[in-house]
Amino acid sequence: MVADTIERRNSIVHKADRELEEGNMDKKLIGYAWTRQAIDTIGHVCLALDELVAERMRDYREILDARVEAKSV
């Protein structure tokens, strides 16, 4: 879904949403449901990545704190 969304976005921006290589000047139809699903999917991916980064940051903070504590002993 993310790859399809990126491809469609690039088609809209760079080729006016037309299949120029095929000589077709008709614009492709875009449905609200597909667009909403694409936006929601990308939003969910971003939220999941944010959670993973936050978890990794907590892990690294614990490692750094342990190193500081070990040096002070």
C-alpha positions in Angstrom: 0.0 0.0 0.0 2.8 2.4 0.9 4.7 1.7 -2.4 1.4 2.1 -4.4 0.7 5.4 -2.7 4.2 6.7 -3.5 3.9 5.5 -7.1 0.5 7.3 -7.5 1.8 10.4 -5.8 4.8 10.6 -8.2 2.4 10.0 -11.2 0.2 12.9 -10.1 3.1 15.3 -9.5 5.4 14.4 -12.3 3.1 13.2 -15.1 -0.2 15.1 -14.3 -1.6 11.6 -13.4 -1.5 10.4 -17.0 0.2 7.4 -18.5 2.4 9.4 -20.9 4.6 6.5 -22.0 1.5 4.8 -23.4 0.3 7.9 -25.2 -2.8 8.1 -23.0 -3.7 11.6 -22.0 -6.7 10.6 -19.9 -6.3 11.2 -16.2 -6.7 8.2 -14.0 -9.6 8.1 -11.7 -8.9 8.3 -8.0 -11.4 7.2 -5.4 -11.9 8.6 -2.0 -11.9 5.1 -0.3 -8.5 4.3 -1.9 -7.1 7.7 -0.9 -8.3 7.4 2.7 -6.9 3.9 3.0 -3.5 5.0 1.7 -3.4 8.0 4.1 -4.5 5.8 7.0 -1.9 3.1 6.2 0.9 5.6 6.0 -0.3 7.2 9.2 -0.2 3.8 10.9 3.3 3.0 9.6 4.5 6.4 10.9 2.9 5.7 14.4 4.5 2.2 14.5 7.9 3.7 13.6 7.5 6.4 16.2 6.8 3.7 18.9 9.9 1.7 17.8 12.1 4.7 17.9 10.8 5.7 21.4 11.4 2.1 22.6 14.9 2.1 21.2 15.7 5.4 22.8 14.5 4.1 26.2 16.8 1.0 25.7 19.8 3.2 24.8 19.1 5.5 27.8 19.1 2.5 30.1 22.4 1.3 28.6 24.0 4.7 29.0 22.7 5.1 32.6 24.2 1.6 33.4 27.6 2.7 31.9 27.6 5.9 33.9 26.7 4.0 37.1 29.4 1.4 36.4 32.0 4.1 36.0 31.0 5.8 39.3 31.4 2.6 41.3 
